[in-house]
Amino acid sequence: MWQAAAGMKPPSLTLITSNPQKALEINQALRQFNITIQHKNIDLPEVKDLRIETVVRDKAEKAFALLRRPVLVDDTGIFFVGYRDFPGAYAKFAFRTLGFKGLFRLIKPGTRAYFCSYLGFKAKATAPVQVFRGICRGRLITKLRGKRKAKMPYDNIFIPDGDTLTFSQMTVTGKQRYDHRSKAVRQFARYYLKQYASR
């Protein structure tokens, strides 16, 4: 576990997301680094773009303009191998439109897929947005397994490489052994602590 230098307070920042499950997962992943985080339940408008990195950069700029303090934002997509950028950045809209029944028509036995998460961090008005990426590869199934999560439906049908359980069947700690978001969070934490410790 990272320890702050003598006389230094642990760094703090604000996470902007309207998804409480994301906030829970990010907060838990940051605990091992002693990074404290505040959560603001704000649904930021998203630019329409196939590139998740573009979306997260835009969200970070909007979040900072709103709060005027260091902010962290997340955007994630799932990609079905064999389809071009689908559903990708539009995963939420694809599920709302197709539902599980519609998605299952697109999934064949053994269909490969991967999650990709981007975190965007903006420290001050003159600072560029720093972006951190995490990827988790696995396969899709056509039967719902695990507890339903209203804002993370794909967790019910995605099994990461190296396991036999879906993300929804795992505890938060179990999921973080594999998942995309935790990988991005760890990259961010190392960057943030290095910047903080150097002051």
Secondary structure, DSSP 8 states (H G I E B T S, - for coil): -----TT----EEEEE-S-HHHHHHHHHHHHTTT-EEEEE---------S-HHHHHHHHHHHHHHHH-S-EEEEEEEEEETTSSS-EETTHHHHHHHHHHHHHHTT--TT-EEEEEEEEEEE-STTS--EEEEEEEEEEE-SS--S---TT-GGGGTEEETT-SS-GGGS-HHHHTTT-HHHHHHHHHHHHHHHHHHT-
